[in-house]
């Protein structure tokens, strides 16, 4: 089984906008980053109105656009088409309380998402505890879709990466474990090796 390892150049950009009109990180930040890098800029839209951000993020140079299924149940087809038409890669995220079955139709659609992000903490803040029970969702997705990019976000670090990697996650979002480390590169290596090792089994 061959999975793409996305964590090499993954930049996780979060935009918490469920209850307030401002974004923590939005299109201007992407635009500034894009001037200095060709890296894959993966945007996770924690917003209630993702359609409004397709154009600005595409113009700013975003590579991936991951929206939450919880807010897009009525219009995900239109949203995916719009994301693709702007040259970005569509992904869908699900909160811990959302059943994994809710994203199956998006992966199997005529215009499908290319990545599923399984949140392993409640969206909102870094530094939370990894929820191992979310690995059931990852396993279900990996069994059903061998080639799908499956991302996990929340509480990932050297002590939790093996659970995620062996369940089938191949894109890892890690904040605290890397930025809080004295040797961030070493932590990144541990994460990468775990994912690569799991893919070979
Ligand atoms: O944004 C998040 C939740 O919404 C993530 O959990 C965060 O990006 C990763 O942080 P950490 O590795 O500290 O859990």
py3Dmol code that shows the C-alpha trace and the ligand (Angstrom):
import py3Dmol

protein = """\
ATOM      1  CA  UNK A   1       0.000   0.000   0.000  1.00  0.00           C
ATOM      2  CA  UNK A   2       1.476   3.358  -1.000  1.00  0.00           C
ATOM      3  CA  UNK A   3       0.359   6.551   0.648  1.00  0.00           C
ATOM      4  CA  UNK A   4       1.641  10.032   0.001  1.00  0.00           C
ATOM      5  CA  UNK A   5       3.499  11.533   2.901  1.00  0.00           C
ATOM      6  CA  UNK A   6       2.327  15.127   3.064  1.00  0.00           C
ATOM      7  CA  UNK A   7       4.030  16.228   6.231  1.00  0.00           C
ATOM      8  CA  UNK A   8       7.241  17.217   4.433  1.00  0.00           C
ATOM      9  CA  UNK A   9       6.007  20.633   3.368  1.00  0.00           C
ATOM     10  CA  UNK A  10       2.788  20.925   5.240  1.00  0.00           C
ATOM     11  CA  UNK A  11       1.909  24.341   6.562  1.00  0.00           C
ATOM     12  CA  UNK A  12      -1.206  24.231   8.656  1.00  0.00           C
ATOM     13  CA  UNK A  13      -3.105  27.473   8.583  1.00  0.00           C
ATOM     14  CA  UNK A  14      -6.079  27.725  10.865  1.00  0.00           C
ATOM     15  CA  UNK A  15      -8.792  30.293  10.690  1.00  0.00           C
ATOM     16  CA  UNK A  16     -11.087  30.067  13.713  1.00  0.00           C
ATOM     17  CA  UNK A  17     -14.140  32.041  12.702  1.00  0.00           C
ATOM     18  CA  UNK A  18     -17.123  30.163  14.098  1.00  0.00           C
ATOM     19  CA  UNK A  19     -18.300  32.938  16.363  1.00  0.00           C
ATOM     20  CA  UNK A  20     -16.304  36.035  15.489  1.00  0.00           C
ATOM     21  CA  UNK A  21     -15.849  37.896  12.222  1.00  0.00           C
ATOM     22  CA  UNK A  22     -12.064  38.050  12.306  1.00  0.00           C
ATOM     23  CA  UNK A  23      -9.625  35.396  11.181  1.00  0.00           C
ATOM     24  CA  UNK A  24      -6.510  34.407  13.088  1.00  0.00           C
ATOM     25  CA  UNK A  25      -4.742  33.631   9.865  1.00  0.00           C
ATOM     26  CA  UNK A  26      -6.315  34.571   6.575  1.00  0.00           C
ATOM     27  CA  UNK A  27      -5.537  35.384   2.956  1.00  0.00           C
ATOM     28  CA  UNK A  28      -3.051  38.214   3.711  1.00  0.00           C
ATOM     29  CA  UNK A  29      -0.852  35.806   5.664  1.00  0.00           C
ATOM     30  CA  UNK A  30      -0.977  33.232   2.861  1.00  0.00           C
ATOM     31  CA  UNK A  31      -0.111  35.960   0.372  1.00  0.00           C
ATOM     32  CA  UNK A  32       2.897  37.020   2.423  1.00  0.00           C
ATOM     33  CA  UNK A  33       4.088  33.432   2.843  1.00  0.00           C
ATOM     34  CA  UNK A  34       3.643  32.665  -0.835  1.00  0.00           C
ATOM     35  CA  UNK A  35       6.129  35.399  -1.737  1.00  0.00           C
ATOM     36  CA  UNK A  36       8.818  33.455   0.081  1.00  0.00           C
ATOM     37  CA  UNK A  37       8.014  29.800  -0.557  1.00  0.00           C
ATOM     38  CA  UNK A  38       6.825  27.304  -3.111  1.00  0.00           C
ATOM     39  CA  UNK A  39       5.756  24.976  -0.268  1.00  0.00           C
ATOM     40  CA  UNK A  40       2.329  23.354  -0.192  1.00  0.00           C
ATOM     41  CA  UNK A  41       0.171  25.739   1.846  1.00  0.00           C
ATOM     42  CA  UNK A  42      -2.612  23.681   3.389  1.00  0.00           C
ATOM     43  CA  UNK A  43      -5.455  25.820   4.693  1.00  0.00           C
ATOM     44  CA  UNK A  44      -7.867  24.377   7.249  1.00  0.00           C
ATOM     45  CA  UNK A  45     -10.939  26.596   7.276  1.00  0.00           C
ATOM     46  CA  UNK A  46     -12.521  26.605  10.708  1.00  0.00           C
ATOM     47  CA  UNK A  47     -15.231  28.940   9.517  1.00  0.00           C
ATOM     48  CA  UNK A  48     -18.989  28.793   9.059  1.00  0.00           C
ATOM     49  CA  UNK A  49     -18.880  30.304   5.562  1.00  0.00           C
ATOM     50  CA  UNK A  50     -16.072  28.565   3.621  1.00  0.00           C
ATOM     51  CA  UNK A  51     -17.442  29.549   0.199  1.00  0.00           C
ATOM     52  CA  UNK A  52     -16.544  33.165   0.963  1.00  0.00           C
ATOM     53  CA  UNK A  53     -12.875  32.238   1.300  1.00  0.00           C
ATOM     54  CA  UNK A  54     -12.337  30.269  -1.914  1.00  0.00           C
ATOM     55  CA  UNK A  55     -11.504  33.264  -4.101  1.00  0.00           C
ATOM     56  CA  UNK A  56      -9.364  35.193  -1.608  1.00  0.00           C
ATOM     57  CA  UNK A  57      -7.334  32.136  -0.619  1.00  0.00           C
ATOM     58  CA  UNK A  58      -6.826  31.039  -4.220  1.00  0.00           C
ATOM     59  CA  UNK A  59      -5.627  34.516  -5.177  1.00  0.00           C
ATOM     60  CA  UNK A  60      -3.338  34.563  -2.144  1.00  0.00           C
ATOM     61  CA  UNK A  61      -1.640  31.335  -3.260  1.00  0.00           C
ATOM     62  CA  UNK A  62      -3.172  28.615  -1.091  1.00  0.00           C
ATOM     63  CA  UNK A  63      -2.549  25.047  -2.261  1.00  0.00           C
ATOM     64  CA  UNK A  64      -5.099  23.061  -0.264  1.00  0.00           C
ATOM     65  CA  UNK A  65      -8.498  24.149   1.005  1.00  0.00           C
ATOM     66  CA  UNK A  66     -10.038  21.979   3.713  1.00  0.00           C
ATOM     67  CA  UNK A  67     -13.521  22.842   4.910  1.00  0.00           C
ATOM     68  CA  UNK A  68     -15.631  21.358   7.711  1.00  0.00           C
ATOM     69  CA  UNK A  69     -18.439  18.984   6.742  1.00  0.00           C
ATOM     70  CA  UNK A  70     -20.494  20.225   9.713  1.00  0.00           C
ATOM     71  CA  UNK A  71     -21.052  23.608   8.012  1.00  0.00           C
ATOM     72  CA  UNK A  72     -21.240  22.482   4.389  1.00  0.00           C
ATOM     73  CA  UNK A  73     -23.771  19.637   4.387  1.00  0.00           C
ATOM     74  CA  UNK A  74     -26.088  21.507   2.039  1.00  0.00           C
ATOM     75  CA  UNK A  75     -23.563  22.724  -0.523  1.00  0.00           C
ATOM     76  CA  UNK A  76     -20.383  20.628  -0.440  1.00  0.00           C
ATOM     77  CA  UNK A  77     -20.639  19.715  -4.138  1.00  0.00           C
ATOM     78  CA  UNK A  78     -20.672  23.380  -5.132  1.00  0.00           C
ATOM     79  CA  UNK A  79     -17.851  24.115  -2.703  1.00  0.00           C
ATOM     80  CA  UNK A  80     -15.614  21.301  -4.010  1.00  0.00           C
ATOM     81  CA  UNK A  81     -16.201  22.393  -7.602  1.00  0.00           C
ATOM     82  CA  UNK A  82     -15.362  25.957  -6.700  1.00  0.00           C
ATOM     83  CA  UNK A  83     -12.153  24.966  -4.877  1.00  0.00           C
ATOM     84  CA  UNK A  84     -11.031  22.823  -7.825  1.00  0.00           C
ATOM     85  CA  UNK A  85     -11.882  25.487 -10.387  1.00  0.00           C
ATOM     86  CA  UNK A  86      -9.478  27.817  -8.592  1.00  0.00           C
ATOM     87  CA  UNK A  87      -6.678  25.285  -8.765  1.00  0.00           C
ATOM     88  CA  UNK A  88      -6.694  24.247  -5.109  1.00  0.00           C
ATOM     89  CA  UNK A  89      -6.916  20.761  -3.655  1.00  0.00           C
ATOM     90  CA  UNK A  90     -10.172  20.132  -1.766  1.00  0.00           C
ATOM     91  CA  UNK A  91     -10.250  18.455   1.612  1.00  0.00           C
ATOM     92  CA  UNK A  92     -12.915  17.859   4.213  1.00  0.00           C
ATOM     93  CA  UNK A  93     -12.484  17.931   7.984  1.00  0.00           C
ATOM     94  CA  UNK A  94     -14.623  16.353  10.663  1.00  0.00           C
ATOM     95  CA  UNK A  95     -14.908  17.224  14.323  1.00  0.00           C
ATOM     96  CA  UNK A  96     -14.538  14.489  16.985  1.00  0.00           C
ATOM     97  CA  UNK A  97     -18.305  14.172  17.438  1.00  0.00           C
ATOM     98  CA  UNK A  98     -19.033  13.814  13.724  1.00  0.00           C
ATOM     99  CA  UNK A  99     -19.406  10.212  12.486  1.00  0.00           C
ATOM    100  CA  UNK A 100     -16.891   9.248   9.811  1.00  0.00           C
ATOM    101  CA  UNK A 101     -19.701   7.987   7.557  1.00  0.00           C
ATOM    102  CA  UNK A 102     -20.621  11.621   6.916  1.00  0.00           C
ATOM    103  CA  UNK A 103     -17.625  12.110   4.647  1.00  0.00           C
ATOM    104  CA  UNK A 104     -17.898   8.902   2.604  1.00  0.00           C
ATOM    105  CA  UNK A 105     -20.085  10.490  -0.051  1.00  0.00           C
ATOM    106  CA  UNK A 106     -17.598  13.342  -0.458  1.00  0.00           C
ATOM    107  CA  UNK A 107     -14.760  10.905  -1.135  1.00  0.00           C
ATOM    108  CA  UNK A 108     -16.911   8.943  -3.588  1.00  0.00           C
ATOM    109  CA  UNK A 109     -18.434  11.948  -5.375  1.00  0.00           C
ATOM    110  CA  UNK A 110     -17.946  12.697  -9.061  1.00  0.00           C
ATOM    111  CA  UNK A 111     -15.878  15.687  -7.938  1.00  0.00           C
ATOM    112  CA  UNK A 112     -14.359  14.195  -4.793  1.00  0.00           C
ATOM    113  CA  UNK A 113     -12.347  15.615  -1.936  1.00  0.00           C
ATOM    114  CA  UNK A 114      -8.743  14.490  -2.076  1.00  0.00           C
ATOM    115  CA  UNK A 115      -8.038  14.598   1.645  1.00  0.00           C
ATOM    116  CA  UNK A 116      -9.970  13.850   4.820  1.00  0.00           C
ATOM    117  CA  UNK A 117      -8.857  15.569   8.008  1.00  0.00           C
ATOM    118  CA  UNK A 118      -9.809  13.654  11.132  1.00  0.00           C
ATOM    119  CA  UNK A 119      -9.661  16.078  14.072  1.00  0.00           C
ATOM    120  CA  UNK A 120      -8.054  14.372  17.033  1.00  0.00           C
ATOM    121  CA  UNK A 121      -8.962  17.235  19.381  1.00  0.00           C
ATOM    122  CA  UNK A 122     -11.864  19.679  19.470  1.00  0.00           C
ATOM    123  CA  UNK A 123     -11.011  22.344  16.868  1.00  0.00           C
ATOM    124  CA  UNK A 124      -9.886  25.649  18.292  1.00  0.00           C
ATOM    125  CA  UNK A 125      -6.707  25.457  20.291  1.00  0.00           C
ATOM    126  CA  UNK A 126      -3.275  23.914  20.183  1.00  0.00           C
ATOM    127  CA  UNK A 127      -1.876  22.017  23.149  1.00  0.00           C
ATOM    128  CA  UNK A 128      -4.838  19.684  23.681  1.00  0.00           C
ATOM    129  CA  UNK A 129      -4.711  15.973  24.425  1.00  0.00           C
ATOM    130  CA  UNK A 130      -4.773  13.523  21.512  1.00  0.00           C
ATOM    131  CA  UNK A 131      -8.000  11.497  21.348  1.00  0.00           C
ATOM    132  CA  UNK A 132      -6.945   7.895  20.565  1.00  0.00           C
ATOM    133  CA  UNK A 133     -10.544   6.837  19.969  1.00  0.00           C
ATOM    134  CA  UNK A 134     -10.477   8.888  16.736  1.00  0.00           C
ATOM    135  CA  UNK A 135      -8.156   6.249  15.270  1.00  0.00           C
ATOM    136  CA  UNK A 136     -11.201   4.110  14.563  1.00  0.00           C
ATOM    137  CA  UNK A 137     -12.234   6.737  12.025  1.00  0.00           C
ATOM    138  CA  UNK A 138      -8.776   6.759  10.478  1.00  0.00           C
ATOM    139  CA  UNK A 139      -8.785   2.954  10.228  1.00  0.00           C
ATOM    140  CA  UNK A 140     -12.242   2.938   8.649  1.00  0.00           C
ATOM    141  CA  UNK A 141     -11.143   5.485   6.050  1.00  0.00           C
ATOM    142  CA  UNK A 142      -7.872   3.698   5.282  1.00  0.00           C
ATOM    143  CA  UNK A 143      -9.605   0.323   4.861  1.00  0.00           C
ATOM    144  CA  UNK A 144     -12.171   1.825   2.528  1.00  0.00           C
ATOM    145  CA  UNK A 145      -9.883   4.195   0.587  1.00  0.00           C
ATOM    146  CA  UNK A 146      -6.304   2.860   0.325  1.00  0.00           C
ATOM    147  CA  UNK A 147      -5.025   5.834  -1.710  1.00  0.00           C
ATOM    148  CA  UNK A 148      -6.749   8.658   0.155  1.00  0.00           C
ATOM    149  CA  UNK A 149      -4.732  11.318   1.977  1.00  0.00           C
ATOM    150  CA  UNK A 150      -5.790  11.078   5.608  1.00  0.00           C
ATOM    151  CA  UNK A 151      -4.714  13.914   7.864  1.00  0.00           C
ATOM    152  CA  UNK A 152      -4.814  14.026  11.655  1.00  0.00           C
ATOM    153  CA  UNK A 153      -4.648  17.209  13.726  1.00  0.00           C
ATOM    154  CA  UNK A 154      -4.366  17.641  17.449  1.00  0.00           C
ATOM    155  CA  UNK A 155      -2.022  16.328  20.106  1.00  0.00           C
ATOM    156  CA  UNK A 156       0.352  14.667  17.656  1.00  0.00           C
ATOM    157  CA  UNK A 157       3.919  14.171  18.776  1.00  0.00           C
ATOM    158  CA  UNK A 158       6.446  11.412  19.472  1.00  0.00           C
ATOM    159  CA  UNK A 159       4.181   9.712  22.025  1.00  0.00           C
ATOM    160  CA  UNK A 160       1.069   9.609  19.826  1.00  0.00           C
ATOM    161  CA  UNK A 161       2.373   9.372  16.283  1.00  0.00           C
ATOM    162  CA  UNK A 162       2.595   5.566  16.180  1.00  0.00           C
ATOM    163  CA  UNK A 163      -1.104   5.202  16.961  1.00  0.00           C
ATOM    164  CA  UNK A 164      -2.006   7.583  14.143  1.00  0.00           C
ATOM    165  CA  UNK A 165       0.484   6.186  11.648  1.00  0.00           C
ATOM    166  CA  UNK A 166      -0.452   2.561  12.241  1.00  0.00           C
ATOM    167  CA  UNK A 167      -4.144   3.427  11.870  1.00  0.00           C
ATOM    168  CA  UNK A 168      -3.338   4.784   8.401  1.00  0.00           C
ATOM    169  CA  UNK A 169      -2.841   8.547   8.755  1.00  0.00           C
ATOM    170  CA  UNK A 170      -0.291   9.899   6.276  1.00  0.00           C
ATOM    171  CA  UNK A 171      -0.561  13.677   6.774  1.00  0.00           C
ATOM    172  CA  UNK A 172       0.359  14.892  10.228  1.00  0.00           C
ATOM    173  CA  UNK A 173      -0.408  18.295  11.732  1.00  0.00           C
ATOM    174  CA  UNK A 174       1.752  18.967  14.754  1.00  0.00           C
ATOM    175  CA  UNK A 175       2.076  22.235  16.631  1.00  0.00           C
ATOM    176  CA  UNK A 176       3.132  22.074  20.281  1.00  0.00           C
ATOM    177  CA  UNK A 177       5.341  19.019  19.926  1.00  0.00           C
ATOM    178  CA  UNK A 178       7.443  20.750  17.271  1.00  0.00           C
ATOM    179  CA  UNK A 179       7.378  24.390  18.339  1.00  0.00           C
ATOM    180  CA  UNK A 180       7.917  23.437  21.968  1.00  0.00           C
ATOM    181  CA  UNK A 181      10.863  21.158  21.258  1.00  0.00           C
ATOM    182  CA  UNK A 182      14.489  22.099  21.776  1.00  0.00           C
ATOM    183  CA  UNK A 183      15.271  20.185  18.586  1.00  0.00           C
ATOM    184  CA  UNK A 184      12.228  20.617  16.307  1.00  0.00           C
ATOM    185  CA  UNK A 185      13.954  18.836  13.421  1.00  0.00           C
ATOM    186  CA  UNK A 186      14.350  15.719  15.543  1.00  0.00           C
ATOM    187  CA  UNK A 187      10.654  15.666  16.344  1.00  0.00           C
ATOM    188  CA  UNK A 188       9.772  16.098  12.673  1.00  0.00           C
ATOM    189  CA  UNK A 189      12.070  13.179  11.872  1.00  0.00           C
ATOM    190  CA  UNK A 190      10.384  10.964  14.452  1.00  0.00           C
ATOM    191  CA  UNK A 191       6.964  11.809  13.003  1.00  0.00           C
ATOM    192  CA  UNK A 192       8.104  11.221   9.448  1.00  0.00           C
ATOM    193  CA  UNK A 193       9.808   7.927  10.252  1.00  0.00           C
ATOM    194  CA  UNK A 194       6.753   6.608  12.045  1.00  0.00           C
ATOM    195  CA  UNK A 195       4.507   7.390   9.061  1.00  0.00           C
ATOM    196  CA  UNK A 196       6.992   5.980   6.563  1.00  0.00           C
ATOM    197  CA  UNK A 197       7.474   2.854   8.667  1.00  0.00           C
ATOM    198  CA  UNK A 198       3.744   2.241   8.908  1.00  0.00           C
ATOM    199  CA  UNK A 199       3.340   2.658   5.150  1.00  0.00           C
ATOM    200  CA  UNK A 200       5.880  -0.057   4.510  1.00  0.00           C
ATOM    201  CA  UNK A 201       3.985  -2.601   6.604  1.00  0.00           C
TER     202      UNK A 201
END
"""
ligand_1 = """\
14
LIG
O -5.530 23.994 15.566
C -5.668 22.987 16.171
C -6.924 22.654 16.771
O -7.878 23.457 16.213
C -4.562 21.997 16.276
O -4.735 21.143 17.297
C -3.208 22.589 16.177
O -2.983 23.129 14.939
C -2.122 21.571 16.459
O -1.691 21.864 17.689
P -1.133 20.805 18.721
O -0.120 20.001 18.002
O -0.575 21.669 19.793
O -2.295 19.971 19.154
"""
view = py3Dmol.view(width=600, height=400)
view.addModel(protein, "pdb")
view.setStyle({"model": 0}, {"cartoon": {"style": "trace"}})
view.addModel(ligand_1, "xyz")
view.setStyle({"model": 1}, {"stick": {}})
view.zoomTo()
view.show()
